[in-house]
Amino acid sequence: MDASLLPRHLKAELIEALRSARVVNIIGPRQVGKTTLVRDLLDVGKFVTLDEENVLAAMEADPVGQIDALVSEAGETPLIIDEAQRSKRLALAIKKIVDERRRMGQFILTGSSNVFTSAHVADSLAGRVQTLTMLPMSVAEISQKGPARILDWANRAERPTLADLPMPDKVSRSTYVDIMLAGGYPEIRSLEDRRRRRRYRDYVDTIVERDVADILEIRRSDAMRRLIDQLAARIANELNVQDLSGKIGIQRKTMDTYLDVLTKLALLVRLPAWTSGEVGRDIRHPKIHIVDTGIVAALRNLTSASFAIDANPTGLGAILEAFVHNELQKSLPYQKSDWRLYHWRHQRGPEIDIVAEADRTLVGFEMKAGATVDSNDFRHLKWFRDEGPGKTWNVVGIVIYLGDRPLSFGPKLFALPLSAFWAFSQMTD
């Protein structure tokens, strides 16, 4: 294995999944590192890719025969099939083999996100496959640190304290901005600023021209491309499908289809609204997030100069919120509890950027795109906890800011620097 390859947190999940499932399916956007994980970091098994046209043609012509031959070559190690979504006949051939041979860890499949949830594939492999999702690299992975366990820290049986958190790095505002603009795609993030933006835009073009075409016959790729640009401009805002349809010039039904496809391809995340059950009081529209802030920066032509001290600061808040959402999403598989992410807004004004829910605990996250924080930044969190729908829950409020010190603002109210997301040295029990 190349010593320069950065370790991925998902490797431990993959190894565990191989012990408990006959087929492990790794889904995620293209170029996030799926192939590197299964071919180089795992360093075991027989690897084939259906990106090679001759291999794909042979697989389509005689899938059972090809799989049988490849399984024999793999022996007791997994057969790894990269870009598996390109074959329409692969699933049934794999089903036949795993039904006959009940050994765990027979196959590892990789593909572009949720393509494998299509009905015929899901039915073919139901009960035999474990699916793992791979996203762009977290800053913890880039820094070779452990996954961010902030949610489990907040969900301690006793009141969480700052003494139980690892001390985060001291990071300057400009470095924070650079981290958010770079994104998490392994081969793109370290490029020079202009080349990086160009590569991210080319990446989006490839998704539209190739990945979308794999699951949807699309007549107007220009409309899909304009939609992605509009989504990038609206990150961390509530989704207004009618308004988007008018901007793009397509019908509502077509817009719904396009949004579903982008969600399946893991480019778009629609963050649902948390509801309290108080009829008519909670706003229920989902928020929009794109899977990586590097893509957002490229599509909006944002650079570090866009967020200089003398520039308009309003745009940085949305980028920060999207970045925190994405880092939280990447951390979810490594928490002890099963967390779900939402946002919340009351019709009379109070709102919380991100709400994480597990075990009758709610962790609310608010963003402060500055290096200082004060008690006024907690006003919505306090109202939610003391007077709003959080009164019957265990609520922990956290303001994420661009400073360098964890701070306490009263019982279960904390200000954490953004660098807290890459402060954990290892997995803890």
Order of alpha helices (4+ residues) and beta strands (2+ residues): alpha-beta-beta-alpha-alpha-beta-alpha-beta-alpha-beta-alpha-alpha-alpha-alpha-alpha-alpha-alpha-alpha-beta-beta-alpha-alpha-beta-beta-beta-alpha-beta-beta-beta
